[in-house]
């Protein structure tokens, strides 16, 4: 099974919409609106086309990952730090468990490093993301702007010491619908 990962193009939008919808259909901890979030994020100022990736097998999209710009704002001094949000990552159900998600994450990490981002934040399964180097945000004094268990709030440092002195609250673009 040869997996090809490439940047998303506008001609992928409908296939990605359906892929994301199917991937989250049975997900217990989902509002099942991730496909609409992707559409909104593409129109946002946080959208980075190079960090919208499609995984294909035999020319068919089977996986997708999107990373967008976010900020971490220190509430004490209002200092702002740039970061990325990984949301969503999706793999068609029949292709899950085959390493496609891991390949998408690895490729997105490499591109984010090349673009000189220092960190990536996500909400996700506590037993999945640590294998890629993600740690709980609480370790760094970084909080989400909403209530969620600490074990599901994670961050990865892309460059050594990129998170030194960084702490605060994550600020998502308005497209995430977080107030």
N, C-alpha and C positions, 0 to 999 in steps of 0.2 A: 504494500500500500504506500504509494508515493504521495506525500503531502507537499503541496506547493503553497507558500505564503507570499502574498503580495498586497500592495496598497489597494484599498477599496477605490472603485471608480463609480461615477453616477449611474452607470449601467448595471451596477450591482445592487442598487438601493432596494428594489422590489424583492430580490432573492434574499437579501440580508434581513429585510422586514419579516419575511416568512420564516427564515431560519431562527431568528431571535424569538419570535412568537412560539415556534414549536419547541425550542430548547427550554423555555420557561413554563410551558403549558402545565406540567405536572409538579413544578417546584412549589413546595409548601410555603417557604418564606419569600413570597413574591407577590407583588400586586398585579402581575401579569400585564404590565404596561411598558415593559422594557423596550419593545419595538418602537413605541411612540417616543420614548426618551431618546433613542438613537436619532430619530428624525429631528427632534428639537435641538439636540446637541450639535448636529451638523450645521445648524443655522446660528449657533452661538459664537461669541467672540473667543470662547475657550477651545473651539474645534481646531485640531491640528491634523490635516489630511494624512500626513505621514504616519500618524498613530491610529489610523482606522485601517485595520488589516483583515483580510479574508484568507481563510485556509481552504484550499481546493483539493479535491481528489478527482482525477480524470475530468478536470474542467468544471466540476460541480462544487459550488460553495457548501462547505460542511461545518465551518467554524468562523467565528468573528470575535474581534476584540477592539475596544475603543478606549482611548485614553484622552482626557481633556484637561485643560488648565484649571487649577483651583488655587486657593491661597490658604495659608495658615496665618492667622492674625493673633499676635500676642495682645491679650486684653489689657495688660498693664501699661505697655508703652506704645501700643497700636502699630508696632513694627509688623510688616507683612513679608511673608516668605512664599515664593512660588513653589508649586508642587503639581502633581498630576493625580487625577482620579481614574482608577481603572473601573469602568462601568459602561457597558456590561462586557462579560466574556460569555460566549454562547457556542455550544456545539450541538448539532442535531442529535437527538436521542440515540439513534441507531449507530452513531459514531462516537459516543461517549465512552470513556475508559480505554481509549486507544492512543492516548498521549497527544492528541491534537490541541487540547487546551494548553498543555505544558509548552508545546512548540510555539503557540501564539504568544504566550507570556514571555518566553525567552526572546523571541524576535522583537516584541514590543519593548522589552527592557533594553535591548541593544540599541534600538532606534532612539529611545528616550535618553540614553547615555550620550549618544552622538549629538543629540539636540541640546545637551548640557543641562538636563533636568537632574536635580539631586535626589528626588524621592517620588514615590508613588504611594497613594493611599487607597484603600479599598474597604468595603464591607463584604464579608464572605465567610465561608465555612472555615471554622477554626482548625480543622484537621487537614485541609487541602493546601492552603497558601503558605504555611510555614516551610514546606519542602522547597519553595522557591526563594526563601530568605526573608519572608515577611514576618514581622514581629508585632506585638500589640502596640498600638499608638500610645497607650497609657505609660509605657516605659519611657517615652520621650516627653511626656507632659503635653500630649496633643489630644484634644477632645473633639468629638463630633458635636454638631449643633442640635442634636436630638438624642433621645434616650435609646440606647442600644447596648447589649452586653459587651463588655470590654474584649472578650475573646473573639468577637467578630469584627472589631475595628483594627485594621492592620496597616503597616507601613513598611516600605523597604527603602534602604539607603542605597542609592545607585552609585555614588562616589564616596570613597572613604571620608568620613567626618562631615558629610553633607548636612547632617542634622545637629551638629554641635551648636548649641545656643538657640535652636529652633524649638519653640513651644507655643501653644495657644489653641485656638479653635479653628476648625476647618470651615472655610467659607466656599460654598458651592455656587456655581453660576445659577441664575434664576431659573434656567431651563430644568434644573433638577426638581423644582417645585418645593424646595425646602425653605421655610420661613423662619 
